[in-house]
Each structure stands twice: as structure tokens, then as C-alpha cells.
Amino acid sequence: MSTGSLDQLFEKQERIYPKRVQGKLRNLKWFIMIITLGIYYLTPFIRWDRGPNAPDQAVLIDLERGRAYWFWIEIWPQEIYILTGILILAAIGLFFVTSLLGRVWCGYFCFQTVWTDLFVWVERLVQGDRVKRKRLREGPWTFEKMYKLAITHTIWLAIAWWTAGSFVLYFNDAPALVMSFFRFDVSPTVLGFMIGLTFSTYLMAGFAREQVCNFMCPYARFQSAMFDKDTLIIGYDESRGEARGKHKKGDDWEGRGHCIDCSACVKVCPAGIDIRDGLQMECIACGLCVDACNNIMEKVDLPKGLIRYDTENRLDALKAGKQPPKLRLIRPRTIYYTLILSVVGSVMLYGLVKRAPLDMSVLHDRNPIFVKLSDGSFRNGYDIKILNKTYEDKTYALTVEGIENAAVTVKSAGDIAADELFVPADSVGSYHILIQAPVKAAEPRAVILNLDDTASDIKDSYKSIFVTQRN
Amino acid sequence: MTKNKTQPKKDIKKDVDGLSGIETTGHDWDGLKELNNPLPRWWLWVWFVTIIWSIAYFVLYPAWPTIANATKGTLGYTQYKELKESQDEIEMRQAAYLERFEKASFEDVMNDPELYAFASAGGRTAFMDNCATCHGTGATGFEGYPNLQDDAWLWGGSIDDIYTTLKHGIRWDEDYDTRVSMMPAFGKDGILTRDEIKSVVHYVMSLSDKSIHADVAGETIFMENCAACHADDGKGLTDMGAPDLSDAIWLYGGDEHKLYETVYYARAGVMPAWQHRLDENTLRQISVYVHQLGGGE
């Protein structure tokens, strides 16, 4: 054991050079990569007409004005519970898919996987496949090594820069921001975010790669809680493969397994593991080893699927020499997740459908709680906030219910009557109002403040209290 | 100890821990030994960086105390300067509104949403610092200190009246223009007898409480002694600072005992003239704030 060196503190990253592979799952991965990256890079440019007073970007998070737009849905900061709902849906959805199909999110959709895949593709394009890359990297600093590395890193940085730029577009008007780039007129905030995200993309997809899954991502660690023996995993069929051994063309298959120990599955693995050791924490279930093995099986004229998507239950049964049980997709676990998913989904759908274009909240004054006036009547003050979620300027009428002969006055600049509370389009109006009523001193009584849009039948009301002196 | 001393130095061998194969520090605490591992490299680097950082800090910022003061640092930074800068920034932001506010009449302010909001906010802060001590943070006052939320005003509740009261105070001798009136101490000075005071107190109570039947004697005493300031109907006179006795508001309390005390000894509340302590803009802002509380006329 050496003393005082860094390798005592953590294991050093062993560089992985995934080999190129062709096959059905690889094609699926390319397809998903194109779709997901396409969505990510192009979405900010989709336009969506919302009328003259609102942005026409389909997906936009306007931090300055506190609005989030998603096509026909608009969310205000007050509706942050929708974000909570989305997060719950995403989490439960992930649990559901994972318990059913294993780590398909990790293998096909996770941005870490997709961008790493893209970066490896660039690496391969410039430097060649596995062996060439390894040789170049470990070899001496030649001119070839320098220019090839330079090209690779330049392309990586360009992709990273574009990725960062696309992220920022979601928070700004996309065409305007792109134009401002050409004019070299970008705000320091935007630039700061872009530099940070460029660097992180470059670092994570170019260098950290599988280390992110192994050491940074919590999901990789707690996935075991969602797994059971009926979950689809990438499995090596030991019953068929063992005993493994080298094979020459024409050799007999009697008395040995189908695995020819060619290590094709190891060479293509982006996580750098040997799937034949069984289910491992590092496996992101990308299925590239399935393709690699199938290609080999085809060459040696054996049936495909030595490595395949299967369940632990089935593989264990085969190993024990028993008839493998059927796939069980409907299990208590998947039923729970479906139930939670549909409950959360329905609540959110209800919330979005019932989203009111008008919202009023009322806060009763705390100091003073009430004021006694010279004629013996009482007065209470209230802060009211009116959320006009439409794209038109509105005038609202406020009325009070629950107290007889109540008079409402609005305290603000100028003389504003309670039936002409003006709130501009897509904004919040604040007023301080006073309710005065000739009532006897008694316990606090309930009042209802009603707000009516004078131009349409949109209404909202709020239940508050009216406090008087207690004798 | 003595044993160690007698041992020749060259005989002390490196003490190596058997299990890990790492040298120990040589100290022995009841059989416990500490491995002499070198510091982690990252720790060492962080340490070097902090040293470099501290040198840069030492040069740039005030760092080392001298007998009377401290080293100044090349940046010339002080916390006082930083405070001054942020204050200047705030004042600069206020300046735009203040300039407009100075020129605007009260009527302009009450009709301009921006100036109205500016004045109420500024007035509120000044009120909390200067007025809340007596009138309360909710401006509802205490016994003897008027409630500014209600619609009963001793010296008038228009914004100009409020401004005048604020500026010159009430019974504030140092201010020539202060508001003054003097209620006689009817009992103490022997103007009315005890029975006469009781009688007039009953009459005064009957003004706001219909269930009390006052006798004619009380009314006569009131007309002769009180009506000059409080008016024939008891509704008072804001010019005299004489309160309305027929309403539901009592500054010093409205029960028989309290009213007797008031008539016997008289009342003469004092409020400072604030023009000597606050500038014109602040006075005007407080006026707007008090007026918009709800009772302003």
C-alpha cells in the first residue's frame, strides 16, 4: 500500500472505449437520440399565438414576470402546485416504468446517456473505433494525436455550447436571443449561464460519463427498491451460456455452453462491465451488449438471445433446470404505481381544466384589527389582491355579503369606487379596502367578498371575517 | 520519562504499525498509537491556496491592527464606505420621486398613483420611527393619545389640518404657531361645585347615550360653561380643539368616573411640533400616510 497518494482516497477512473455495435436496439437508441435531442434543441423555436399581450413562444419560462407557458397552459407563481404535480408524475412514472421494464430511462432517455452517446459518436468519427481510440490515447504525443484530439474537443465544445444555448432559450424569446448573439449583445446573466452549462456538458458527457451514473446519480442507487424478480433486466442466460469457452468454426457444441467468450458484450459496454457477472449497479440497461451478442450468435449459427431482456425469476428457473415462469407485467407493485399515477394525473387535469381566469385573495388587517367610528359603527380593513389571468384589461366590481348596510371604500390614489377596480391584462392588482358597517359589538362574523368581472360572467369570492369590539 | 532519557537517541527505531505497515508518530497513549500518514494532497493544495489568498487579502483589504488604527489595504475598502454607497443608491432611487413630490400639491399627490404609493410608504416608515411611540404602530392610539384611524378629529382631519398639527404641534410652547386651547379645571379652580359637575357629566353622557335622562340643571350648566367651545349640541369645534361629546369616541374614557375627572381637572394633551425634527418632505409624507389610514376627511 502506497502512502499519501490520491489513489488511496478513491478509485481512479478507468477509461472506457465502447466499441461500435449494430443492431435493433442500437437503431432504437439512435432513433430515440434524434427525437429527444430534436425536441430539446428545436422546442424553443415553436410559436404559439396567445394574442397581442402575451409572448408567442410555445414553451417559455419567463422568470422576470413569473410566468411559465406550455402551449395552451399558462402557470403563475401562485400555481406552483402544478410543478409539484409534474414532479410527482415524473417520479411515479419513472418508478412505474422501472418496475416494469427496468432501467429503460437510464439506457435510452436520460440526458447523461444521450449526450454521452453523442460525444462517443463524435470521438469515434474523428479517432476511429475502440482499439484505435485506445492506442491513440495511450500512445505518444504525435502530430496525429494532437490534431485528432483538438478536433474532437472542438466539436464537443461546440455541441456543449449549443446545448447550453438551447437551455437558455427556454427562458428567453428564442429568435430575439439568437439575433442578439449575432449582434454580440447578450446579457451577462445569459452568458454566465451559457458558460457554466457549456462547461458542465463538456465535463459530464466528455469526461465524467459513467462516473455520473456510478457516483453522482441517486437514481442508480435506489432503483433496487423498485426492482423485483419479475422486472425486465438485461440478463445473460447462464443455463445456456455456461460453461463458456473459445470456439473454432466446426467445433462441436456438445458438453459446453453457447458463450464463446469473445467478450464482444464487454467491449461495447459504455459502463465497462461484464454483463455475464449478473445484474450490477453500474448497468444502465442500454441493451448494446444484446446487439453485440446477437451479432456473434448469428455468425456461429446459434439462436439469438444469449444475452437478452428477461426477468431474474425466469433466468433463475432456467438455471435450476425448471420451466421458466411467464412474464408477470401485472403485479401489486405495478398496480400501485398505476393507481397513484392516475390519481395524481386526474387531480392535475382537474386543476388545469378548472383553472380560473380570475383569482382573488383577501388578507384581513392585523393592526388595527378593527376601528370604532364616531357614530358607533365599526370599520375593518382588508388587503386584496386580484389576479387577472386573461390577456385583457379588466374592471371588477367588489361587493360584500354577510353584513347588513356595509359600505365599501377603496383606499388608493384618486377616488375609486368599489365597482371599478381596474387590473391590467395578465397582472396582479392590489387594493386596500375598508368595510364599514353599523353593527353591534359581537364575536367576529363571517363576510364574503364577491368579485365580478363587469364585462363577462367571470366571478370569484373569498371568505373572510369582520371583527368588532368585544364587550 | 526517566526511562526514555536514559536511552541513547540512536537506539530509537521507527515504530511501524504491524497491521497497516505504516509508521506511527511514536506516541503511546495507554496502548493507542497514531499512524503517521501524510496529509492528503488535496488538503495540502487547499492549504496553499488559502495562504496565497490571505496574502492577497492582506494587501487589498484592511487587515492588521496598529496601535491607533489598522492597515488600510490598497483597495481603500471600509464597511462605512459600503454603507454609504448603498445609502446613496437608495437616495438616488428616491430622488426621482422626491423631486416630483416636492412640487406636487397634496391634491396632486392624492390623485397620482405613483406619488401616492411613494408618500404612503415613506410616511409609514417615518410614522413608525417618530409617531408610533404614542399613537401605536397601528395608529390606534392609547388613552390620552388620539386614535388616528377613526373619523373623530380634535383639530380637523383634512390633510392640511393634519399637516398643520404635525408641523406645529399641540400646546408646544417652543412653536409660535402651535395649536392652543385651554379647558378650565372646573372643579380644581372652584368654578363648579362637585354636585354641579356630577350633574353636567350626566348631561354629557346623555348626549351620546339615549338611555340616560339628564335633568335640566345639567343642561343649563353645560350651556353656560361648556357650549362656548363644545357647541350647543355638544358636537365640539375643531378650531378650538374641542372634541365632539355626542359621538362614541372618548379620548380619556367615557364612563362617569373618567368624565368627572376630566371636568374636575381639565385635559390638555401635548404633541411636539415636528418641524424642528423632520424635514418638509417627511412631514408631508406622514400627513398623507395618516390621512389614508381611513379617517381622513
Boltz contact constraints between the chains, C-beta under 6 A:
constraints:
  - contact:
      token1: [A, 4]
      token2: [B, 38]
      max_distance: 6.0
  - contact:
      token1: [A, 6]
      token2: [B, 41]
      max_distance: 6.0
  - contact:
      token1: [A, 367]
      token2: [B, 138]
      max_distance: 6.0
  - contact:
      token1: [A, 368]
      token2: [B, 138]
      max_distance: 6.0
  - contact:
      token1: [A, 368]
      token2: [B, 140]
      max_distance: 6.0
  - contact:
      token1: [A, 368]
      token2: [B, 149]
      max_distance: 6.0
  - contact:
      token1: [A, 371]
      token2: [B, 149]
      max_distance: 6.0
  - contact:
      token1: [A, 371]
      token2: [B, 150]
      max_distance: 6.0
  - contact:
      token1: [A, 373]
      token2: [B, 150]
      max_distance: 6.0
  - contact:
      token1: [A, 373]
      token2: [B, 151]
      max_distance: 6.0
  - contact:
      token1: [A, 374]
      token2: [B, 151]
      max_distance: 6.0
  - contact:
      token1: [A, 374]
      token2: [B, 152]
      max_distance: 6.0
  - contact:
      token1: [A, 374]
      token2: [B, 247]
      max_distance: 6.0
  - contact:
      token1: [A, 374]
      token2: [B, 248]
      max_distance: 6.0
  - contact:
      token1: [A, 374]
      token2: [B, 249]
      max_distance: 6.0
  - contact:
      token1: [A, 376]
      token2: [B, 248]
      max_distance: 6.0
  - contact:
      token1: [A, 411]
      token2: [B, 292]
      max_distance: 6.0
  - contact:
      token1: [A, 413]
      token2: [B, 111]
      max_distance: 6.0
  - contact:
      token1: [A, 413]
      token2: [B, 112]
      max_distance: 6.0
  - contact:
      token1: [A, 413]
      token2: [B, 113]
      max_distance: 6.0
  - contact:
      token1: [A, 413]
      token2: [B, 116]
      max_distance: 6.0
  - contact:
      token1: [A, 414]
      token2: [B, 111]
      max_distance: 6.0
  - contact:
      token1: [A, 434]
      token2: [B, 294]
      max_distance: 6.0
